[in-house]
């Protein structure tokens, strides 16, 4: 009986008390969010930090720059005399074609040569 809360046991009194809280579901969701925010942030930050480190490693890799420069030089050499010669760069998807670009005798491919 809501009119006489003294006859209620503790669990029922508790439920009666919290039923009077305005916007309880929204407040509970907010509370849960606040309690788990730091853990969620740390969980999300790990892959972002890994990605940042990877980007920096690629940007600062002298070996990668050398390999890409060699590939560009080979491409320019093979395209000599065409309108595609003396390119200033190439699209990264060309890298997948290195293994299918074979020598005159068909014994090796450009990827193995480089």
GIZIDA-V111898 format. One record per residue. N is the residue number from 1. SS is DSSP state (h for helix, s for strand, l for the rest). PSI is psi as a letter, one per 20 degrees, with the letter a starting at -180 (none if undefined). OMEGA is omega in radians with two decimals (999 if undefined). Layout:
{{N/SS/PSI/OMEGA} {N/SS/PSI/OMEGA}}
This chain:
{{1/l/o/-3.10} {2/l/h/-3.12} {3/l/h/-3.13} {4/l/m/-3.08} {5/h/i/-3.11} {6/h/h/3.14} {7/h/i/-3.12} {8/l/q/3.04} {9/l/r/-3.08} {10/h/g/-3.13} {11/h/g/3.14} {12/h/h/3.09} {13/h/g/3.13} {14/h/g/3.12} {15/h/h/3.10} {16/h/g/3.13} {17/h/g/-3.07} {18/h/h/3.10} {19/h/i/3.13} {20/l/i/-3.14} {21/l/p/-3.12} {22/l/p/3.08} {23/l/l/-3.10} {24/h/g/-3.13} {25/h/g/3.13} {26/h/g/3.12} {27/h/g/3.12} {28/h/g/3.09} {29/h/g/3.12} {30/h/g/3.13} {31/h/g/3.10} {32/h/g/3.11} {33/h/g/-3.12} {34/h/h/-3.12} {35/h/h/-3.08} {36/h/j/-3.05} {37/h/g/-3.08} {38/h/g/3.13} {39/h/g/3.12} {40/h/h/3.12} {41/h/g/3.12} {42/h/h/3.13} {43/h/g/-3.14} {44/h/h/-3.07} {45/h/h/-3.10} {46/h/g/3.13} {47/h/h/3.11} {48/h/g/3.10} {49/h/h/3.08} {50/h/g/3.12} {51/h/g/3.11} {52/h/g/3.13} {53/h/h/3.13} {54/h/g/3.12} {55/h/g/3.13} {56/h/h/3.13} {57/h/g/3.12} {58/h/g/-3.12} {59/h/h/-3.03} {60/l/j/-3.08} {61/l/o/3.09} {62/h/h/-3.14} {63/h/g/3.12} {64/h/g/3.10} {65/h/h/3.13} {66/h/g/3.14} {67/h/g/3.14} {68/h/h/3.07} {69/h/h/3.09} {70/h/g/3.12} {71/h/g/3.11} {72/h/g/3.13} {73/h/g/3.09} {74/h/g/3.12} {75/h/g/3.12} {76/h/h/3.12} {77/h/g/-3.12} {78/h/h/-3.13} {79/l/j/-3.13} {80/l/p/3.13} {81/l/j/3.10} {82/l/r/3.12} {83/l/i/3.14} {84/l/j/-3.13} {85/l/q/3.12} {86/l/l/3.08} {87/l/q/3.10} {88/l/i/-3.12} {89/l/a/3.11} {90/l/r/3.12} {91/l/q/-3.06} {92/h/h/-3.13} {93/h/i/3.10} {94/h/h/-3.12} {95/h/h/3.14} {96/h/i/-3.13} {97/h/i/-3.11} {98/h/h/-3.11} {99/h/i/3.14} {100/h/i/3.08} {101/l/o/-3.00} {102/s/q/3.08} {103/l/r/-3.08} {104/l/h/-3.09} {105/l/i/3.13} {106/l/j/-3.07} {107/l/h/-3.12} {108/l/r/3.11} {109/s/r/-3.05} {110/h/h/3.14} {111/h/g/3.11} {112/h/h/-3.11} {113/h/g/-3.12} {114/l/none/999}}
